């Protein structure tokens, strides 16, 4: 609804995308304490995340006044370094292709599993990443 109206009013594509993202994600703050570490870190990577956070703060102040989720997010943002939120990739699709795998959706799923494990602090080396990717790409036959 917001996207349609903003387009009718001829807002820029950038503004339409940001407002649409703000509307789509504003209720996610109620779940931040239950989010997996990887989900929380990906949430922090939303474009213009400070705007999302400020919208949440204003929303709760205008309604119930409970800033618990806001305070939790602020604490976590102070706790995590930029590198922890958006770490350098341990492996890439090119690495998997060089290891003999074909490009495709399976490669994307393997890379996502590697990134999730990295964000969860379960793996930290390229060797561990390659082992996990191989496990995803070559599941044991049953």
KOLZA-649695 format. One record per residue: y, x, z of N, C-alpha, C in turn. Coordinates in pm, whole numbers, padded with zeros to 5 digits, always signed. Example, Ala and Ser with C-alpha at 12.3 -4.5 7.8 and 13.67 -1.06 7.14 Angstrom:
-00569+01319+00780-00450+01230+00780-00330+01320+00780
-00225+01285+00708-00106+01367+00714+00003+01290+00787
! end
This chain:
-00118+00083+00000+00000+00000+00000+00126+00089+00000
+00126+00190+00084+00242+00280+00091+00258+00354-00041
+00147+00400-00096+00154+00475-00222+00213+00388-00333
+00167+00265-00342+00215+00175-00446+00366+00152-00432
+00409+00127-00310+00551+00098-00287+00638+00221-00313
+00592+00337-00270+00669+00459-00293+00680+00490-00442
+00574+00465-00516+00578+00485-00661+00677+00387-00726
+00676+00263-00679+00771+00164-00731+00915+00209-00706
+00937+00272-00592+01071+00319-00556+01102+00456-00617
+01009+00507-00697+01026+00632-00772+01046+00756-00683
+00971+00759-00574+00971+00880-00492+00898+00989-00569
+00925+01113-00534+00858+01225-00600+00709+01223-00567
+00631+01285-00654+00487+01294-00632+00457+01362-00499
+00534+01466-00468+00519+01539-00341+00539+01446-00221
+00646+01367-00224+00675+01274-00115+00567+01167-00104
+00522+01115-00218+00419+01012-00217+00292+01068-00154
+00253+01189-00193+00132+01250-00139+00143+01273+00011
+00258+01320+00057+00273+01348+00200+00275+01220+00282
+00349+01121+00239+00355+00995+00315+00217+00929+00315
+00149+00932+00202+00014+00876+00195-00080+00948+00291
-00069+01080+00298-00152+01158+00391-00116+01124+00536
+00012+01109+00564+00054+01073+00701-00006+00939+00742
+00000+00843+00652-00054+00710+00682-00205+00717+00698
-00271+00789+00607-00418+00796+00608-00473+00867+00732
-00398+00962+00786-00451+01045+00894-00395+01015+01032
-00302+00922+01044-00235+00906+01173-00327+00860+01286
-00433+00789+01253-00524+00742+01358-00628+00846+01399
-00637+00957+01327-00737+01060+01358-00709+01128+01492
-00585+01123+01537-00550+01190+01662-00626+01133+01782
-00661+01007+01776-00734+00947+01889-00870+01012+01908
-00922+01080+01805-01054+01139+01811-01054+01291+01830
-00939+01353+01849-00934+01500+01849-01022+01563+01957
-01034+01499+02072-01116+01558+02179-01265+01555+02147
-01307+01463+02061-01447+01452+02024-01481+01529+01896
-01381+01580+01827-01405+01649+01701-01479+01780+01724
-01569+01811+01631-01630+01943+01630-01518+02044+01607
-01539+02164+01649-01441+02270+01632-01402+02286+01484
-01501+02282+01397-01473+02298+01254-01389+02183+01201
-01415+02063+01246-01338+01946+01202-01195+01956+01252
-01178+01997+01375-01044+02011+01433-00964+02116+01357
-01026+02229+01329-00956+02335+01255-00919+02289+01115
-01009+02217+01049-00975+02164+00916-00862+02062+00925
-00860+01983+01031-00753+01887+01054-00619+01960+01063
-00617+02071+01136-00494+02150+01150-00447+02207+01016
-00536+02215+00919-00501+02271+00788-00441+02169+00693
-00425+02045+00736-00359+01946+00650-00221+01997+00610
-00182+01968+00489-00049+02008+00442+00056+01950+00535
+00150+02032+00573+00260+01990+00661+00209+01929+00792
+00110+01994+00851+00051+01940+00974+00154+01911+01084
+00259+01992+01100+00358+01958+01202+00417+01817+01185
+00428+01770+01061+00476+01633+01041+00375+01531+01093
+00248+01558+01072+00143+01469+01125+00150+01463+01277
+00167+01580+01336+00174+01589+01481+00297+01516+01536
+00410+01533+01470+00533+01466+01515+00522+01315+01499
+00462+01270+01389+00442+01126+01370+00355+01071+01483
+00251+01143+01517+00163+01098+01627+00242+01090+01758
+00321+01194+01786+00399+01196+01911+00493+01076+01917
+00564+01051+01809+00657+00937+01806+00582+00804+01816
+00468+00796+01751+00387+00674+01754+00345+00641+01898
+00293+00740+01971+00248+00711+02108+00366+00686+02202
+00475+00757+02180+00591+00732+02266+00647+00591+02246
+00635+00540+02123+00685+00405+02093+00586+00296+02135
+00462+00336+02162+00365+00233+02199+00320+00247+02345
+00220+00328+02372+00165+00333+02507+00214+00449+02592
+00275+00549+02529+00328+00662+02603+00226+00768+02642
+00099+00749+02606-00005+00846+02642-00004+00963+02543
+00038+01077+02591+00047+01195+02504-00070+01290+02522
-00181+01240+02576-00298+01326+02601-00345+01396+02474
-00362+01320+02365-00411+01380+02240-00309+01480+02186
-00183+01445+02194-00076+01536+02150-00082+01666+02230
-00091+01655+02361-00097+01773+02447-00221+01857+02417
-00333+01790+02394-00457+01860+02360-00440+01940+02230
-00384+01876+02129-00363+01943+02000-00268+02061+02017
-00161+02043+02091-00067+02153+02113-00137+02270+02183
-00219+02241+02282-00293+02346+02352-00387+02420+02256
-00459+02344+02174-00552+02404+02079-00478+02486+01973
-00365+02438+01930-00289+02513+01829-00240+02646+01887
-00206+02647+02014-00167+02772+02080-00288+02864+02099
-00403+02802+02123-00525+02878+02148-00577+02949+02022
-00572+02880+01909-00627+02934+01785-00523+03016+01710
-00567+03130+01662-00480+03209+01574-00487+03148+01434
-00394+03186+01351-00393+03140+01211-00524+03180+01144
-00573+03300+01175-00699+03350+01117-00818+03265+01163
-00816+03213+01284-00926+03128+01332-00925+02991+01265
-00807+02943+01230-00796+02813+01165-00831+02823+01016
-00789+02931+00954-00815+02952+00812-00867+03095+00792
-00992+03120+00834-01045+03256+00824-01071+03297+00679
-01070+03427+00657-01107+03480+00526-01253+03444+00500
-01282+03410+00376-01420+03373+00342-01514+03491+00361
-01630+03463+00415-01731+03566+00432-01803+03593+00300
-01827+03486+00224-01886+03499+00090-01817+03398-00001
-01832+03419-00130-01773+03329-00229-01882+03279-00323
-01845+03185-00407-01937+03138-00510-01981+03252-00601
-01891+03344-00627-01923+03460-00711-02036+03543-00647
-02031+03558-00514-02138+03631-00444-02273+03562-00463
-02272+03430-00455-02397+03355-00470-02447+03361-00614
-02357+03357-00709-02396+03367-00850-02456+03506-00876
-02392+03609-00819-02446+03744-00834-02583+03758-00768
-02610+03676-00667-02740+03677-00601-02844+03597-00679
-02803+03539-00792-02897+03470-00880-02893+03319-00878
-02799+03262-00804-02790+03116-00799-02700+03064-00911
-02732+02944-00957-02654+02883-01065-02536+02805-01008
-02422+02807-01077-02307+02727-01032-02344+02579-01028
-02282+02507-00936-02307+02363-00926-02278+02311-00787
-02310+02186-00767-02282+02120-00639-02355+02185-00522
-02475+02233-00548-02552+02296-00440-02479+02418-00387
-02417+02494-00476-02339+02610-00433-02223+02566-00344
-02157+02458-00382-02047+02404-00301-02094+02362-00164
-02211+02298-00157-02265+02257-00027-02299+02379+00059
-02353+02482-00004-02386+02604+00071-02260+02670+00124
-02156+02678+00041-02031+02739+00085-01965+02658+00196
-01976+02526+00188-01921+02441+00294-01996+02462+00425
-02128+02475+00417-02209+02501+00537-02171+02635+00599
-02146+02734+00514-02105+02866+00562-01969+02856+00630
-01874+02787+00567-01741+02774+00626-01749+02700+00760
-01828+02595+00766-01842+02520+00891-01898+02610+01001
-02002+02684+00970-02060+02774+01070-01960+02881+01113
-01880+02928+01019-01778+03027+01052-01672+02966+01144
-01626+02846+01112-01526+02779+01195-01580+02745+01334
-01710+02722+01343-01775+02691+01470-01806+02819+01549
-01772+02934+01492-01799+03065+01553-01948+03093+01567
-02028+03039+01477-02172+03060+01477-02211+03182+01394
-02130+03215+01295-02154+03333+01212-02022+03409+01196
-02034+03540+01169-01911+03618+01155-01921+03732+01055
-02036+03745+00990-02052+03854+00894-02096+03800+00758
-02070+03875+00652-02118+03833+00520-02271+03820+00514
-02341+03905+00588-02488+03899+00589-02536+03768+00650
-02474+03728+00761-02511+03600+00824-02476+03484+00731
-02364+03495+00663-02322+03390+00570-02422+03377+00455
-02467+03491+00401-02563+03488+00290-02696+03432+00336
-02739+03464+00457-02863+03410+00511-02855+03258+00523
-02743+03209+00573-02724+03064+00586-02718+02998+00449
-02645+03056+00356-02635+02999+00221-02773+02992+00157
-02852+03096+00172-02988+03095+00115-03072+02985+00179
-03055+02963+00308-03131+02857+00377-03093+02720+00321
-02967+02704+00287-02922+02576+00229-02971+02562+00086
-02964+02670+00012-03000+02667-00130-03151+02669-00155
-03225+02733-00065-03370+02744-00079-03440+02683+00041
-03424+02551+00061-03487+02491+00179-03639+02505+00171
-03704+02516+00286-03851+02528+00285-03914+02404+00222
-04012+02427+00140-04081+02312+00078-04175+02247+00179
-04185+02115+00169-04268+02042+00266-04390+01986+00198
! end
